[in-house]
């Protein structure tokens, strides 16, 4: 049997992503000391992707962010993984 939890604390929260460095700040973060690696800048045909691995005193943390840049809408779907935690929603570009 699996237990499904909803983390309502994140609903309506915001985060930002530096598109050059891949560093995320705000409600969702992908690094404390490690350097994120932008794997794909995203385009009309592909998603923006950034991966970060970070050593911590009890092992490691893996972060992955994918934003569907190819979606025609101004709201782009995203998925963020922090080890086994999964967050999803939509992003908008700030100008």
Backbone torsions as a table, in degrees:
resi	resn	phi	psi	omega
1	UNK	NA	140.4	179.4
2	UNK	-112.2	145.0	176.2
3	UNK	-101.8	126.2	179.5
4	UNK	-106.4	124.8	179.5
5	UNK	-113.8	143.6	173.0
6	UNK	-107.9	126.5	179.7
7	UNK	-98.2	80.3	-176.9
8	UNK	-64.8	-17.5	179.9
9	UNK	-60.2	-23.3	-178.5
10	UNK	-94.1	-12.6	-179.3
11	UNK	-64.3	126.7	179.1
12	UNK	84.0	-3.4	179.3
13	UNK	-80.3	160.8	-177.2
14	UNK	-122.5	153.4	172.0
15	UNK	-144.5	161.7	176.8
16	UNK	-124.5	154.5	178.1
17	UNK	-127.5	125.8	172.2
18	UNK	-78.2	114.0	-173.0
19	UNK	-68.5	-18.4	179.1
20	UNK	-87.6	-49.3	-176.5
21	UNK	-89.5	-23.3	-176.4
22	UNK	83.7	-1.8	-177.7
23	UNK	-71.6	131.5	179.1
24	UNK	-105.2	140.0	175.8
25	UNK	-133.3	160.1	-179.9
26	UNK	107.8	-146.4	-176.5
27	UNK	-62.9	-33.0	176.2
28	UNK	-115.5	130.6	179.6
29	UNK	-128.3	147.1	-179.6
30	UNK	-116.0	9.4	179.9
31	UNK	-164.6	143.7	171.5
32	UNK	-111.8	-45.8	176.8
33	UNK	-129.9	-19.1	-175.2
34	UNK	-79.8	162.4	179.1
35	UNK	-100.4	116.9	176.2
36	UNK	-63.1	153.6	177.0
37	UNK	-119.9	116.7	175.1
38	UNK	-75.4	117.9	-176.9
39	UNK	-90.4	-34.7	-178.3
40	UNK	-148.8	127.2	179.8
41	UNK	-71.8	-15.2	-177.4
42	UNK	81.4	155.3	-179.0
43	UNK	-163.6	-170.5	177.4
44	UNK	-68.2	-11.7	-178.8
45	UNK	-116.3	-10.2	-175.5
46	UNK	-142.4	164.2	-178.5
47	UNK	-88.9	151.4	169.4
48	UNK	-75.1	132.4	-177.8
49	UNK	-136.6	134.8	175.4
50	UNK	-138.2	137.7	-179.0
51	UNK	-127.3	141.0	177.4
52	UNK	-137.9	136.4	171.1
53	UNK	-121.8	138.0	-176.8
54	UNK	-138.5	129.0	175.4
55	UNK	-79.2	135.0	174.6
56	UNK	-129.0	170.6	-173.9
57	UNK	-61.1	-20.4	-179.6
58	UNK	-110.9	17.8	-179.6
59	UNK	138.4	-119.3	-178.7
60	UNK	-152.1	163.1	175.8
61	UNK	-125.0	136.1	175.2
62	UNK	-114.0	128.0	177.5
63	UNK	-117.6	140.9	174.4
64	UNK	-144.2	131.7	177.2
65	UNK	-123.4	131.8	175.2
66	UNK	-129.2	124.3	176.7
67	UNK	-118.6	124.1	-176.9
68	UNK	-76.9	80.9	-179.2
69	UNK	-62.2	-26.3	-175.4
70	UNK	-74.2	-10.8	179.0
71	UNK	-68.6	132.1	-174.3
72	UNK	-67.4	-24.5	-178.9
73	UNK	-68.9	158.5	175.0
74	UNK	-72.5	-19.4	176.0
75	UNK	-95.6	116.7	-176.3
76	UNK	-103.2	125.4	177.1
77	UNK	-63.8	144.7	175.7
78	UNK	-136.5	157.3	171.0
79	UNK	-132.9	133.7	177.9
80	UNK	-126.6	128.2	178.3
81	UNK	-111.3	134.8	171.2
82	UNK	-128.0	96.1	-169.4
83	UNK	54.1	-112.6	-178.7
84	UNK	-98.9	1.0	175.9
85	UNK	-82.7	134.6	-179.4
86	UNK	-121.2	128.3	176.9
87	UNK	-121.9	143.2	178.9
88	UNK	-148.2	158.8	-179.5
89	UNK	172.3	-146.4	178.3
90	UNK	-135.8	150.7	-178.9
91	UNK	-117.2	155.7	170.1
92	UNK	-130.3	145.7	178.0
93	UNK	-75.0	132.8	173.2
94	UNK	-94.1	135.5	-179.0
95	UNK	-103.2	NA	NA
